[in-house]
Amino acid sequence: MLTIARELVDKIVAHGRADHPDEACGVIAGPVGSDRPERFIPMENAERSPTFYRFDSMEQFRVWREMDDRDEEPVVIYHSHTATEAYPSRTDVSYASEPNAHYVLVSTASEDDVEFRSYRIVEGVITEEPVKIVEAYG
């Protein structure tokens, strides 16, 4: 189960809406081994596409190095789907290289409703998991 602060959910949704109609993407880092998302890191979609996202390789290298320096890991890797449900595509699965990460998808297809879902993706297998939104971590 993903436990995540409401403030971070709001930031993911806001990033998705701001980049719409292109897909938004980013990471939420947390202390190594904690499974607690803390530091919101919006990233640029190098593809600038409404149907596909890819981290810029230099930005990803910099962000991952910074996480290493801070004893952090990517707890959440997120992106938006602009016209479809919040479910991983075949391409999303092929790029899922962090077996301990929660892969969060938010759909910005509707202006009124938000679909916010989380998955574990390990060796090509998609497993949806519950999301618990908290006001603050206890």
PyMOL commands that set and color helices and strands:
alter all, ss='L'
color gray80, all
select helices_A, chain A and resi 6-19+57-69+90-95
alter helices_A, ss='H'
color red, helices_A
select strands_A, chain A and resi 2-5+25-31+39-43+72-81+102-107+115-122+125-129+131-134
alter strands_A, ss='S'
color yellow, strands_A
deselect
rebuild
show_as cartoon
